[in-house]
Amino acid sequence: MPLVSMKDMLNKALDEKYAVGQFNINNLEWTQAILAAAEQEKSPVILGVSEGAARHMGGFKTTVMMVQGLLEDMKITVPVAIHLDHGSSYDKCKEAIEAGFTSVMIDASHHPIEENIETTKKVVEFAHARNVSVEAEVGTVGGQEDDVIADGVVYADPQECEQLVKETNVDCFAPALGSVHGPYKGEPNLGYKEMEEVRDLTNKPLVLHGGTGIPTKDIQKAISLGTSKINVNTENQIVFTNAVREILNNDSEVYDPRKYIVPGREAIKETVIGKIREFGSNGKA
């Protein structure tokens, strides 16, 4: 199945009250694991690619070609979107789209709302003309993810969320409501009241960044309040590293990278299967 935009899969998720997982990819094996899990569970899936990960893998074009090759070789039948995560500028979003990305996030949330809207609108106009979906952000998600560093959480203003959606026509957006990138220090504290208000004002699929470490009951509540896309990266990084470390710690003679990468890949696959079931997207492809 060819790559698709996120628009239809997220609108369906919003209507049917489940969420589609965005799982960030870092290399070939990461991508294999996520696609295998989605195919096994018959779930739509979003492959998230940060600018840093794209550089690591050789560039936007190389990343797209790798994903397209795997879709064909693995005989993937479920809907798959390749999504630029935290695109830093209009130019970077444009570059990703021209390389074959089917979805982009423009993250202008660190600018005043007027500038955020202006930049987002420009990206939407370019993307929608090419059937590419767009995600935007309002407020500040805490923590660090690749090139994106935020000192603390700044809750999204519901009125600004409404303004951005109306003026830009984005396909989905991420209101910062207490989640963070990376491991949580203490219990997550999500703003459900604000989430409900934003949902009612915008009627758009909401995105939850920093999905690692949020308890299932909180995930389910967020989904019931309009969250239709949940981003996961840190958890897969942790299980991959733990599996690789265990092999290397137990066998000082091993030198074939497949001997330790494959167990890491399997750990990611199992984690993604668990997340797909938790988000309720299994059987929805």
Steps between C-alpha positions, in 0.01 A plus 500: 500500500644845413569760768198711595438825689381497861177684430258213439649268763478768771148615409387136520677463836326813631159373387552151644682608819839335472848639429758423232856466623784704359813297559825676416751318282876518539629239255401203281433258785287755685284536190474125447385449859228766486366392160497132607306586816245712310449232235458226762246708691326630185549856623567825314834644606700824476877486460639811668829641373672784683741723310786350703394143420469586131857635503616184679338280234651697213233759425130532422520323162695203634250463785200502263663250262582266790140509624358448150731202446392340825130552423553303180736231630299441819170504305347756735123538449411746781496881456843652573586871517855636511493814710757773565504540879561856629584656166697810592410723204297538183810413298559173689134399460517580128821297465341199671186521286705522181693190612175304533380552857121465519460705817689775681489676834592865497604593853487878526365479857798691644395811303213735589164361387473739202837384365411135575180542297676677213767228466250217542267647238787513250589135563134393473460672162807323359416162657127483422567572132697171503257294716737516797358537853624760748528505880571814703567571869381760749670542838820322605552126551779463756821299482730433204458307177794515258538865398192609698571620854239656728575615853150444633141434415293798385132406480327580174242778510171351370407827326834502317441137399164594353653799319782292351268224376251743345763712328730222375274197436758257642401131498587439866684684770684457825385719788769483770308379805754363744686226309878499453754350262727240658455317832263656757637620830204426725141441391371652175242773562285547191253786464178313425272797552695701244513197268122476502466873440744492207319202348164678518642821352686340209340164407840385376699187596728588791860376533670394822878536491715316753283188522765294681433450871138620505280247687239311295209660686631846407553394138141372484363819652698711250359290212147549632565877488601510133864388500536304175879483458750404769876531448737237642878501469679482835347165600621334180847650549513358853385144413732484198800612705416261785477202262829587328675565832387161636648315201830689516528463879441124479727427203828685473590301186205611284599722208231443233269803540197293396544291815416798722298726268237233426407453869476881523270504198278231654479699824373802306246288312354362823486847655323646195247213501422583863457870419276429200270294722509763775406773251219283355616521135540124456260364237425853372702484175 
